[in-house]
């Protein structure tokens, strides 16, 4: 017996089948976008400052001059012991290792300075008892003279003039001096010292004078103006180190 298919049924069946079997389309995959991040202004500023500081440090290292020789270790000194012996009792030259016990005065001498040997004739004529000089600048020196028979100091002006009578160089220095300063000082024992500072045209002089042991002692520190300007601290130290041993 033949089966009769309804046209509507076939149509419905075909439509249903097409709906079920139709392929499903997916949207295409896209790559994630990378958004560029601009460089930080703070980072650039910091880097610029660091580079500038580095350049400045390099410049300082390459342009700073080496330390001056004047900044080398401080000058060292040794103590000279002077006996102020008379010409008649003057027994030798140089050295002071055996003079300490009989010393009448002392002063500091910069290391490296040389002692000039004083003759009996010189000691007897102008009273020079000791002298040291800088071997690199022989006109930079210190020396001491003494005269016997003085119990006390005369007025300051009179003392300086009397010293100049037996020292031609001192006469010339005073005559051409731009200024001559003087003052009276006392040490810890109350002993009086006259201190003179003579600023000449081409030289500078520091003088310290005192009386003790019935003698007048005069300690001189002399230097040409260029050496004075360079070594004044050392020369003042030498000048201030002089004292008598009572």
C-alpha positions as CSV (number, residue, x, y, z in Angstrom):
1,X,0.0,0.0,0.0
2,X,1.5,3.3,-1.0
3,X,2.3,5.9,1.6
4,X,1.3,9.4,0.7
5,X,3.7,12.2,1.9
6,X,2.3,15.5,2.5
7,X,4.1,18.3,0.7
8,X,4.0,20.5,3.9
9,X,5.6,17.8,5.9
10,X,8.5,17.5,3.5
11,X,8.9,21.2,3.5
12,X,9.1,21.3,7.2
13,X,11.5,18.5,7.4
14,X,13.9,20.1,4.9
15,X,13.8,23.4,6.8
16,X,14.5,21.8,10.1
17,X,17.4,19.8,8.7
18,X,19.0,22.9,7.2
19,X,18.7,24.7,10.5
20,X,20.4,22.0,12.4
21,X,23.3,21.4,10.0
22,X,24.2,25.0,9.0
23,X,27.8,25.8,10.1
24,X,28.4,28.4,12.9
25,X,30.9,31.2,12.0
26,X,33.2,32.6,14.8
27,X,34.6,36.1,14.7
28,X,38.3,36.3,13.7
29,X,40.9,36.5,16.5
30,X,42.7,39.8,16.9
31,X,46.1,40.5,18.4
32,X,46.1,42.5,21.7
33,X,47.3,46.0,21.0
34,X,50.4,47.2,22.9
35,X,50.1,50.8,23.9
36,X,53.6,52.5,24.0
37,X,54.3,54.2,27.3
38,X,56.2,57.5,27.0
39,X,59.5,57.9,28.9
40,X,59.0,59.4,32.4
41,X,60.0,63.0,32.7
42,X,61.3,62.4,36.3
43,X,63.5,59.6,35.1
44,X,65.0,61.8,32.3
45,X,65.6,64.7,34.8
46,X,67.3,62.5,37.3
47,X,69.5,61.0,34.7
48,X,70.5,64.4,33.4
49,X,71.4,65.6,36.9
50,X,73.5,62.4,37.5
51,X,75.4,62.9,34.3
52,X,76.0,66.6,35.1
53,X,77.3,65.7,38.6
54,X,79.6,63.1,37.1
55,X,81.0,65.6,34.5
56,X,81.6,68.2,37.2
57,X,83.4,65.7,39.4
58,X,85.6,64.7,36.5
59,X,86.4,68.3,35.7
60,X,87.4,69.0,39.3
61,X,89.7,66.0,39.4
62,X,91.4,67.0,36.2
63,X,91.7,70.7,36.9
64,X,92.5,70.8,40.7
65,X,96.3,71.6,41.1
66,X,98.5,69.3,43.1
67,X,99.1,70.2,46.7
68,X,101.6,73.0,47.2
69,X,105.0,72.3,48.7
70,X,104.1,74.9,51.3
71,X,101.4,72.5,52.6
72,X,104.1,69.9,53.4
73,X,104.6,68.8,57.0
74,X,105.3,71.7,59.5
75,X,108.8,72.8,60.1
76,X,110.6,71.0,62.9
77,X,113.2,72.6,65.2
78,X,116.0,71.8,67.6
79,X,117.1,73.8,70.6
80,X,120.4,75.6,70.6
81,X,122.1,76.1,74.0
82,X,124.3,79.2,74.1
83,X,126.9,79.9,76.8
84,X,127.8,83.5,76.0
85,X,131.4,82.9,76.9
86,X,133.9,85.7,76.6
87,X,136.5,85.8,73.8
88,X,139.2,84.8,76.3
89,X,137.3,81.7,77.4
90,X,136.0,80.8,74.0
91,X,137.3,77.3,73.4
92,X,136.1,76.0,70.1
93,X,133.8,76.0,67.1
94,X,130.3,74.6,66.4
95,X,128.3,72.0,68.2
96,X,126.3,72.4,71.4
97,X,125.9,68.9,72.8
98,X,128.0,69.8,75.9
99,X,126.6,73.3,76.4
100,X,123.3,72.4,77.9
101,X,124.4,72.4,81.5
102,X,126.2,75.7,81.2
103,X,123.8,77.5,78.9
104,X,122.8,81.1,79.5
105,X,120.2,81.3,76.7
106,X,118.4,79.1,74.3
107,X,116.5,79.5,71.0
108,X,115.0,77.2,68.4
109,X,116.7,76.5,65.1
110,X,114.9,75.1,62.0
111,X,116.0,71.6,61.0
112,X,118.4,71.9,58.1
113,X,119.9,75.3,59.0
114,X,123.6,75.4,59.3
115,X,125.7,76.9,62.1
116,X,128.2,79.6,61.0
117,X,131.4,79.3,63.0
118,X,132.2,82.5,65.0
119,X,135.8,83.5,65.5
120,X,137.3,84.8,68.7
121,X,138.0,88.1,66.9
122,X,134.4,88.5,65.9
123,X,133.2,87.6,69.4
124,X,135.6,90.1,70.9
125,X,134.7,93.0,68.5
126,X,130.9,92.9,68.2
127,X,129.9,90.3,70.7
128,X,128.5,87.7,68.3
129,X,128.1,84.5,70.2
130,X,126.2,82.2,67.8
131,X,124.7,82.2,64.3
132,X,122.6,79.9,62.1
133,X,121.5,80.4,58.5
134,X,119.4,78.7,55.9
135,X,121.8,77.1,53.4
136,X,119.2,77.6,50.6
137,X,118.9,81.3,51.4
138,X,122.0,82.3,53.2
139,X,120.7,85.8,54.0
140,X,117.9,84.2,56.0
141,X,119.5,83.8,59.4
142,X,119.4,84.2,63.2
143,X,122.2,85.2,65.5
144,X,122.8,86.4,69.0
145,X,125.1,89.0,70.4
146,X,125.8,89.9,74.0
147,X,127.5,92.6,76.0
148,X,128.8,92.3,79.5
149,X,128.3,94.8,82.3
150,X,124.5,95.5,82.0
151,X,122.3,95.1,85.0
152,X,119.1,96.5,83.4
153,X,117.7,97.7,80.2
154,X,117.9,101.3,79.1
155,X,114.9,103.0,77.3
156,X,113.9,101.1,74.2
157,X,115.1,103.7,71.7
158,X,118.5,104.0,73.4
159,X,119.0,100.2,73.3
160,X,118.2,99.9,69.6
161,X,120.6,102.8,68.7
162,X,123.4,101.2,70.8
163,X,122.9,97.9,69.1
164,X,123.2,99.6,65.7
165,X,126.6,101.2,66.7
166,X,128.3,97.8,66.4
167,X,126.2,96.4,63.5
168,X,126.5,98.3,60.2
169,X,123.8,96.2,58.5
170,X,121.4,97.1,61.3
171,X,122.3,100.8,60.9
172,X,121.4,100.6,57.2
173,X,118.2,98.7,57.8
174,X,117.0,101.3,60.4
175,X,118.0,104.2,58.1
176,X,115.9,102.8,55.2
177,X,113.1,101.3,57.2
178,X,109.5,101.9,56.3
179,X,108.5,101.3,59.9
180,X,110.2,100.5,63.3
181,X,107.9,99.0,65.9
182,X,108.9,98.3,69.5
183,X,107.2,97.0,72.6
184,X,108.0,95.7,76.1
185,X,107.1,92.2,77.2
186,X,107.5,90.0,80.3
187,X,107.9,86.3,80.4
188,X,106.4,83.9,83.0
189,X,109.1,84.8,85.4
190,X,108.6,88.5,85.1
191,X,111.8,89.1,83.1
192,X,111.5,92.1,80.7
193,X,112.2,91.8,77.0
194,X,112.3,94.6,74.4
195,X,110.9,93.4,71.1
196,X,111.6,95.3,67.8
197,X,110.2,94.7,64.3
198,X,111.9,96.6,61.5
199,X,110.2,96.6,58.1
200,X,112.9,97.8,55.6
201,X,112.8,98.4,51.9
202,X,114.4,95.0,51.0
203,X,114.6,93.2,54.3
204,X,112.7,92.4,57.5
205,X,114.2,92.1,61.0
206,X,112.9,90.8,64.4
207,X,115.0,91.6,67.5
208,X,114.5,90.6,71.1
209,X,116.7,92.1,73.8
210,X,116.9,91.4,77.5
211,X,119.3,91.6,80.5
212,X,120.3,88.7,82.8
213,X,123.4,87.4,84.4
214,X,124.8,91.0,84.3
215,X,124.8,90.8,80.5
216,X,122.7,92.3,77.7
217,X,121.5,89.7,75.1
218,X,120.2,90.6,71.7
219,X,118.7,87.9,69.4
220,X,118.2,88.8,65.7
221,X,116.2,87.1,63.0
222,X,116.8,88.6,59.5
223,X,115.4,87.8,56.1
224,X,115.1,89.5,52.7
225,X,111.5,90.7,52.0
226,X,110.6,87.8,49.6
227,X,111.8,85.2,52.1
228,X,110.0,87.0,55.0
229,X,106.7,87.0,53.0
230,X,107.1,83.3,52.4
231,X,108.5,82.1,55.8
232,X,107.1,84.6,58.3
233,X,105.4,82.1,60.5
234,X,108.6,80.0,60.8
235,X,110.7,83.2,61.4
236,X,108.3,84.5,64.1
237,X,108.5,81.1,65.8
238,X,112.3,81.3,65.9
239,X,112.1,84.9,67.2
240,X,109.7,84.1,70.0
241,X,111.7,81.0,71.1
242,X,114.6,83.0,72.4
243,X,114.9,83.3,76.2
244,X,117.6,83.4,78.8
245,X,118.3,80.6,81.3
246,X,118.3,82.2,84.8
